[in-house]
Amino acid sequence: MKRLLAQIGITYFSVLAAAFYLPVHVVYVIGGIAAVLTILFCIISKTRKTFFLPLMALAALIACIVHIGYGYLAVQPIIDTYGNEQHSVKAVLTEEPYQSYSKHYYRLKTQEIDGEKTDIRLLLKTPTDLKAEPDDILTFTSQLKVTDNQYYRAKGYYLVSDDYDTVIDTESPQNHSLYYHAIQLRRLMRQSLDTLLPPDCAALCRAVLIGDKYAMSLDTRNHFRYAGASYFIVVSGMHFAVVILLLFRLMKRLNRWVRFVLIMGFILLYAAVTGFQSSVLRAGIMMTFTVFGMTIRRQPYPLNHLGLAGIIMPLMVSPYGAGDIGLILSFYATMGILLWANQILPKLCLKTKTGYMPFFRIREKLHRYTDRKRDGLPLKEESEHPFSFSILLMKLWNSVAALLAVSLAANILVFPISVFVFREFSLVTLLSAILLYAEIYLILVLSLAVCILYPLGFLRYLAILIAYPLMWLCQLVLWLVDGIASLPFAFFRVSQTFVFVWLAVTVFLGMVVILYRNHYRYLKYAALCSAIILLGGCLVHQLLQMNVFTLEVYSCGNGICAGINKGGKLYLLQMDANTKELYSLWDQLSNRYGSAEVALCCNENEIKHFQLYRDDEFAISTLLLYDKKQEYTDVENIVSFDKDSNFAVDDEITIRVSVVNGFTVPYIKAGDRNILIVPSGCELDDIPKDMRTADVILLSHAIKGMEQLRCEDMIISENSDLAPLTANALKESYQHVYMTDQGDVRYRLR
């Protein structure tokens, strides 16, 4: 019965989280099956006596009912009333604004919509920095679009204002909320770190301590991602547990109830400072039950606490909040550690002939030393093992094995979820855990000490002293992450089709093992086969991608959107298609590549496109921008030009850009091929003569004077009814003519 709460809570949370990502009719089917199972388990005497099977089926049924009911009663009325229509909005800024690339994000809570009192969450995206502060009142008129972004919906934002030219008025509040003071404390902590540390080190400390990773450069965030160490730069349950357990040790001599009150106050304060992130709230709930159990001198049972957190979290946030991917990963990582870490550890540890498994236990050694010194006893016990080099190595390995056991246990459930959601994974996650674990949590403790001591005038010099080892630690971590991320075959992206095939095979293997005489011990072999299939498929795909070098022209209506795929990396060259067509296209590129190394903006309209789409969902490392007004010269990750220029994008890709009459004409050398892109509206007479000859020429449509162009192959990005006729008419003049009316065109460059 010890695990009853755990089984019910984990079942309820799991079904609620799965329902968030499944179609409604599938949730109905799951709910129907759960209802039938509940009745059957209550009727059958064998299952009725066990209690947990009927209760787990009932928890699944309740989760389906809650999800469907919340969707129809709370979410759908908001969408039906305000979705995809123009409205006048008056709202309060509830959180600090943040910037991602060229957009500013404002999280709002409405007071009025069209003069009627409302209380819904709204996300405002704009390229304009409003200089707004939390609790400020924003007034604007905009179209409130219904978002299908699962991240926003899990956070409670079902409507998004994303108009480019929205006029917004800002008004200061008369009174500030209590949460505003937590935000000010967060700013004070950031200011302390920024004052004492170099920018890159301060950004790392801010990410580890309060989950603020927006100050980190794109390259640094990518390095953590490639190294499989992204969980270190978000505030997770393990970060929270380290801080709480440290406080518990510092306060162990206080009265237990005083200690409980102080720790509860810190849990609430830390959750507020980190913005009440879902993973922090989950850890806070678990730590509350754990500390309360220790206070009343009861043996804590963490799995039950996890189950209770799974029940309470959706009540605190919303049923859709169970779909927050950060909460899901944190929840199942904790579950894996609690279930399997202790089982994995003995299999990794080295044993002596007597079965002794030594670890480095510095704290226990220190306590034993001080106790024996106080009692006047010999400092070393006769029963202790004599020092030997083999025992030292054994202790060293067993300490590493403890980290490996925790990491393996956490990844048993987290790994397949991550692959399914993000369609990418890192092979060096375990290496990152071994090399970075101690440094990251030491950075966490030292950063907290700096933030506490620096604002206190008489302890400021102590904070300055602590900042030196903290800076060295940060530089060590950044160097290690850079090196790990640079290892060959460290990071893989997989296609959505391959993910579904891999998951189907994995589920099939698991079902076969379970149904075959209940031989659960064979599950580890099924898991091994699943891992071999995943890694083998990815390695084969990676090896095949190494020789890929193609020009890709995407079917996007009228206009050009083209890129070069080299070894699985995307270099975007042109994007002047209609905005509506680009919505789906950018989603496809995001799913296929995840990011682009370089993008070329050839006119003012294209920069608007990139400002609309350039965000965390599709990151672009460098943007080459035709900026005749020189407005973007100092913007990060943007290289601007206002005259003829040459760019070395890669060792095999160079771009020559010619500016003629307000148009920019790209001439690309990729491998052994030369590519000319003729932008819409450009007169062919204006193009330099030496650029009119190329191996392949890309046009948005057939134009007059095409006889001036000399090339082997012609690609025309046109989806009109006349496209086949145009292709037939040009076949006599060129070796090959390709049109995008039948889909994307892929032209091999090598």
Buried (B, 14 or more C-beta within 10 A) or exposed (E): EEEBBBBBBBBBBBBBBBBBBBEEEEBEEBBEBBBEBBBBBBEEEEBEEEBBBBBBBBBBBBBBBBBBEBBEEBBEEBBEBBBEEEBEBBBBBBBBBBEBBBBBBBBBBBBBBBEEEBEBBBBBBBBEEBEBBBBBBBBBBBBBBBBEEBBBBBBBBBBBBBBEEBEBEBEEBEEBEEBBEBBBBBEBBBBBBBEBBEEBBBBBBBBBBBBBBBBBEBEBBBBBBBBBBBBBBBBBBBBBBBBBEBBBEEBEEEEBEEBBEBBBEBBBEBBBBBBBBBBBBBBBBBBBBBBBBBBEEEEEBBBBBBBBBBBBBBEEBBBBBBBBBBBBBBBBBBBBBBBBBEEBBEEBBBEEEEEEBBBEEEEEEEEBEEEBEEEEEEEEEEEEEEEEEEBEEBBBBBBBBBBBBBBBBBBBBBBBBBBBBBBBBBBBBBBBBBBBBEBBBBBBBBBBBBBEBBBEEEEBEBBBEBBEEBBEBBBBBBEBBBEBBEBEEBBBBBEEEBBEBBBEBBEEBBEEBBEEEEEEEBEEEBBEEBEEBBBEBBEEBBEEBEEBBBBBBBBBBBBBBBBBBBEBBBBBBBBBBEEEBBEEBBEEBBBBBBBBBBBBBBBEEBBBBBBBBBBEBBBBBBBBBBBBEEEBEEBEBBBBBBEEBEBEBBEBBBBBBBBBEEBBBBBBBBBEBBBBBBBBEBEBEEBEEEBBEBBBBBBBBBBEEBEEBEBEBBBBBBBBEEBEEBBEEBEEEBEBBBBBBEEBBBBEBE
